[in-house]
Amino acid sequence: MIILKTSRELAALRKAGKISQAALKLAGEAVEPGISTWEIDRLVRRYIESAKATPSFLGYEGYPASACISVNDVVIHGIPQKSQILKKGDIVSIDVGACYQGFHGDNAWTFPCGEISPEARALLDAAEKSLFLGIEQARPGNRIGDIGHAVQEYVEARSYSVVREFTGHGVGADMHEDPSVPNFGVPGRGVRLTPGMVIAIEPMINMGRREIEIKPDGWTVVTRDGSLSAHFEHTIAITKEGPVILTLPE
């Protein structure tokens, strides 16, 4: 069931989005050779709790950390580890959520660790661009398929692939609500977008093939062919005036 948000709920979602974004920004600034993913996760938790919010991911279905930190061929849900030390040339996807007054903000970004290869930079640029092309389609009267098609058309034209097993989603009092927001689709198909809807759009783009595997820990999702993967996400409110990004910096 899709839940349309009231103005009061949208205000709480906006605040949760700002906290999530600030925590993500802090995490991104910490990405440098020599730091562990566990240290970055600790920074995220401390910031969110200092803002009188709670980390959305911590304890979610048993997830053991406050952020998902996914390096290189890890698509999503990488578990931070003291033993995982970042090195120059890594690409680091960080996914952060915060719950404020019962409502969630959710965003992700892929950061370069020092100087990265031109091929990795091109992947990040394409994945980021695809996110904003998807957001442009998040307008009343459009359909979910318009969002996914915009993402898919752009990245596949550049010989990248779209992960299909995981998608964007509605956001509200639950971190994952209806509707599902795939990063592929047919224009004019799927749920019609309506003012009051709040969704997370989150392209997961692989440099190689789209197939994935889940590691034995039950969380870590990797590319099957070992290719690099990038992940970008914003939480979006559908309004009469068009899409409003709730996870932008102040």
N, C-alpha and C positions, 0 to 999 in steps of 0.2 A: 504494500500500500504506500502510495506517495503522499507525504504529509506537507501541505503548504504552510509556510511559516508566517506568523503574525509580525507586526512591526516590533513588538517587544522581543520576540524570539530572534528576529534578525539583528537587533542591537546586541544581544548576547553572543550571537554567532560572529558578528563583526569583531567584538572584543576578543573572543576565543581565537579568531583568525589572526588578529594582530599579535597576540601572545605567541601563537604558533610560528608566525613569520619571524618575530624577533629571536626566538629560540633557534630557528633554522639559520638565520643570519649569523648568530653567534657561533653555531657549529661550523658553518662554512668558513668563517674567519680563522677557525682553529685548524683547518686542514692544512697540514704542512708535513714534510718528511720528518719522521722521528716520533710523531705522536701516535698513541694507540687509539683504536676506535672506542675502547672502554673509557678513556679520558674524555673523548668528545661526548659520549653518552652522559657522563657525569655532569658536564657543563650544561647540557640540555635540561636534565632533571632539575638541577639547582636553579636555573633561570625560571623554568615554568613554575616551580613551587614558590619562588620569590615573588612571582606575579599573582599569587593567591589562586593559582589554577593547579590542575593535576595532569600528569602526562597521560594522554589517551591510550598509549600503547602498553604501558606498564601493567602487566597482569592480564592483558586482553587475551582471552583464550589460552592463558598460560605463558604469554610472551614475557621474557625475563628482563627486558630493558625498556628505556624511555624513548629511544629512537631506533629506527632501522638504519643500519649503516652498511651499504652494499658496495664492495670494491671490485672494479674491473668487470669480470664475467658474472658477478652476482647481480641479478636483475632487481630483486627486492627482498626484503625481510632478512637481510644480513644481521646476525646477532653480534653486537659489540663484544670484543674480547681484549683482555689485557695483553695477550700474546700477538695480536694483530697490529703490527706497526706499519704505518703508511710510509711509502717511499716515493721518491721523485718519479713522475710519469704515471702514477695511479690516477684513475678517475673514481670519484667517491660520491655515490648517491646517498643522500641523507633524507629520510622521511620522518617528519615530526608532527605530532598532534598534541593539542592541549584542550582540556575540558574546563570551561569557565561557566559558573552558574548553571551547570547541567547541560551545556551545549559545547560542541566540538569544533575546532579548527583543524585543518589537515593540509599540509603542503610538503613538497619535496623538491630537491634540486640536485643536480650532479655537478660537483666541483672538481676542478683540476688540482692535483697535488704537485705544486711546482710546475715546471715546464712539461707539457705533454706533447705527444706526437701530433703532427698535422692531421693524421687520420682520426685520432681520438677527438681533436678539436672540432673537426668537421661533423663528427657524430653528435657531439654536444650541441653544436649550433643548430643542426637539423632537428634534433629532438626538442630543443627549446622553442624553435620557430613553430613546430607542429603543435605545441601546446597552445600558443597564442592564436594560431589559425583555428584550432578547435574552439577556443573561447569566443572568437568572433561569431561563431555559428550558434552560440547559446542565447538565442533571442526568442521572445514569445512568438509562437506560431511555427517555429522550426521544430524539427524532430531530433531525437537522439541520434538517428542515423546520419544527420547532417554534420554533427560533431565528429563522429568516428570517421566518416568519409574524408573530411578535411585533413585529419591527421594522417590517415592511411595513404591518401593520394600523394601528399607531399613527401612523406618519407620513402615510400616505395619507388617514387620517381627518381630517388637518389640511391637506389639499390640497397636500402636498409629494410629491415623487417619489423613487423608489429607483433608483440606478444599478445596472444589471444586468450589465454587461460585466466588472466587477471585483468580487471577493468577498473574504471572509475565508478563512482557510486554517489547516492544521495548522502547528505550530511545533515545532522540535526542533534536531537537528544541522544540518538545512537550514532556512533561513528560511521557505521555502514548501514545506510538505509536504501530503500528503493528510490529511484530506478538504477539499474546497472547502466554504466556509461562506457561502452566498448570503444576502443581506439581504432575501430574499423567499422564499415557499415555502408549502407545504401542510402543515398540522399532521399529525403521524403518518407523514410520508413522509421518505425519505432514510436516510442512515447512522444506525444506532443509537449513541447516546453511551455510552461505556464508561469506567470508571475507568482512569486512566493516559493517556487522550488529552489532548493539549494543543492548543488552537486559539486563533486570533486572530479575534475578532468585531469587525467594523469597518464600521458603517453609513456609506455615502456618500450624502448626502441633498441633493437639489436643491430650490431654492425654486420653480423652474419645471418644465419638462418633463424627462424622464429621459434624453433622448438626449444623447450626448457626441461629441466629436471628439478626435483625437490630433494635436497640432501636428507640423510637419515635423521637429522635433528628435527625434521618435520616443518621447518620454517624456511631455511635458506634456499632460494630459487636461483638457479644458475642457467646460463645458456648451455645447451647440449653440446654445441660445437666449440665451446670455450671462447667465443668471440666477446668483445666488449659490449656492454649494455648501458644505456642512459635512461634516467627516470626524472621527469619533471611534473609538478603538480601544483595547482591552485584550487582553492574552494571558491565557487562562483554562486552568486545569487542571481536568479532570473528576475528581472524587473521590467516594468512597462517600457522603460527607457533603453533596455538592453542589458547585457551582462555586467555585473559589478563584481570585481575581484575582492574577496574578503580577506585575502592573505597577502596584501601588498604592504610594503613598509609605510610607516607613518609619513 
